[in-house]
Amino acid sequence: MAWLILAIMGAVTYLYGVSTHAMVLCLLTKPVPLLALLGWLHSGPVSPYRHWISIGLGFSLLGDILLAWPQDLFVFGLGAFLFAHLAYLKAYLVDCRRAAVPALILALLAGGSLLSVMASQGLGDLLVPVGVYALAISAMLWRALARLGSGVPKHSAWLAAAGALAFVVSDSLIGIDRFVQPFSAAPYLIILSYWLGQWGIAASVFSQGKR
């Protein structure tokens, strides 16, 4: 309960900072929800799955800080989240390695759509890093969806899949806002879908069970 309260307090304070354009407040409070998730995760069952999810959250935390920094560190933030997705991918491979072709097709469609949205106005030098990132998040989504109906505890599989999908939605909103057409609700929708995604991924640890 204490971690939940800390996460909510950090999230509300950050959203207040966004609404008032308080850059320093945003910089200080943006990492709080993920720090709370990491603290909460520490109380979960010890397993390789939890280990890799924790690493993914750690890289995500670094990405949060880089993207919130006053200077434009977008490429570095993208790199941090790339490693986060690779860590989540490794976690999902811990208990499920089936091919799951329908999940692969859906993930490729999602990643391709994300890349096409970002590239629609021209990415220039960012084309390669964004393309690599889109491939990584597609792989992460594929392996999250592959766990559904595979014998993995149902609750864990659905939480991880929902979290991965929310992460893709958040990144798609970033692509639209940054590269296509900025919109006023973007900062709120992006961060809320991102937090929900991370919560789902972290929560999947607690019902993952032993294999």
Secondary structure, 3 states (H helix, E strand, C coil): CHHHHHHHHHHHHHHHHHHCCCHHHHHHHCCHHHHHHHHHHCCCCCCHHHHHHHHHHHHHHHHHHHHHCCCCCHHHHHHHHHHHHHHHHHHHHHHCCCCCHHHHHHHHHHHHHHHHHHHCCCCHHHHHHHHHHHHHHHHHHHHHHHCCCCCCCHHHHHHHHHHHHHHHHHHHHHHHHHHHCCCCCHHHHHHHHHHHHHHHHHHCCCCCCCC
